[in-house]
Amino acid sequence: MHFIDLHAQRARIESEVDTAIQKVLQHGMFVMGPEVRAFEAQLAEFSNTKIALGCANGTEALALPLMAWGLKPGDAVFCPSFTFCATAEIVPWLGAEPVFVDVKRETYNMDADHLVACIEAVIAEGRLTPKVIIAVDLFGQSADYPKMREIADKYGMKLIADSAQGYGTTLNGKHPGEWADVVTTSFFPAKPLGCYGDGGAVLTNDEQLAELMDSVRVHGKVTASDLKGVEFEHDPKYFNMRIGMNSRLDTIQAAILIEKLNIFADEIELRNKVADRYAEGLKGRVLAVPQVMDGVVSTWAQYVIEHENRDGLQAHLRANDIPTAVYYPVPMHVNGAYEKYEAGAGNLTVTDTIRDTVLALPMHPYLSEDDQDKVIQAIRSFNG
Ligand SMILES: *Cc1c(COP(=O)(O)O)cnc(C)c1O
């Protein structure tokens, strides 16, 4: 049994993907080739956003808007402690500081009340200026964006949706881009929408921001707006108007992603069937099965249960050849390089509790009912 089975998906679209890769090998436009533009358009349409830009990975996707907005030392960026490190990692790149916020016990997503308390604490202290909120769609579930937007507006802050695990999630039929200034995602192979290597994207309805992020991803190249009313003596291609980087999505990866996006809506449905079956088999048998907010469709990047004896259960499942994983055993506010940053407004009580109880079970669209029953039976038979 696989924790995530990429071979099953490959078997489903093998000939389409192989043909798409061959096409790129033949035309040879490996960087910013036609498939990149085609995929960007398809991605924007899928999540009902004006503009999508491919980039090198989900980490740099988070850096693009921060660089476009000119984040700098003295600025504070609020994000959950209970997340993958990349959510906070890009903040110190720019000399700014992450402030770690607690999550809600029910959804594992950022707690709006605690976020407000953290922002107020930073304002009261007066050392940092609140600038950006990064909400995370943890394990595939949309954060509470209407509330996040309200808080961002109240304090004049920007809002990023880190949808690396949740691209495709909706709240009342709407994607995170409906509320966030920018949505970022990752195409790391194990994410719900993954490629065959590294890749990422940013999505936004803000054309000015898109133009700046497009510039930042290609070494700060001149934009159409930069050129307005300006006479350049040389080819403007070689003018670099701002400090940027090189963060592009490879053409081959874009070609693969086009084929994967074609079956993505169906895969989200399959993942939800698997999740429903898990809930049926495990409800009342463990400390908690995942709770999805009213109106949310999750992409189920992970199916995470809680158990009082998590390590015992994990060992029991391992003995039964069932692979599991713990996300996240070391939350950011107690994690090596990040301990020195502020864990806002008192204790991160929920984060400090769930790090010891969470366990991710095998989850992918092609998990067979037989395998799933094995997992359910093994958990039910554990009396530790
Ligand atoms: C995977 C992930 C990222 C980073 O994506 P990469 O493509 O691996 O750089 C960022 N945030 C979250 C929440 C993630 O799960």
The ligand as an ORCA input file, in Angstrom:
! r2SCAN-3c Opt
* xyz 0 1
  C       4.834     22.323     -0.063
  C       4.479     23.588      0.585
  C       5.121     24.797      0.253
  C       6.345     24.875     -0.613
  O       6.255     24.334     -1.871
  P       7.565     23.832     -2.645
  O       7.099     23.663     -4.041
  O       7.991     22.553     -2.014
  O       8.600     24.892     -2.528
  C       4.667     25.959      0.842
  N       3.637     25.948      1.730
  C       3.011     24.811      2.076
  C       1.875     24.883      3.033
  C       3.419     23.593      1.531
  O       2.780     22.469      1.904
*
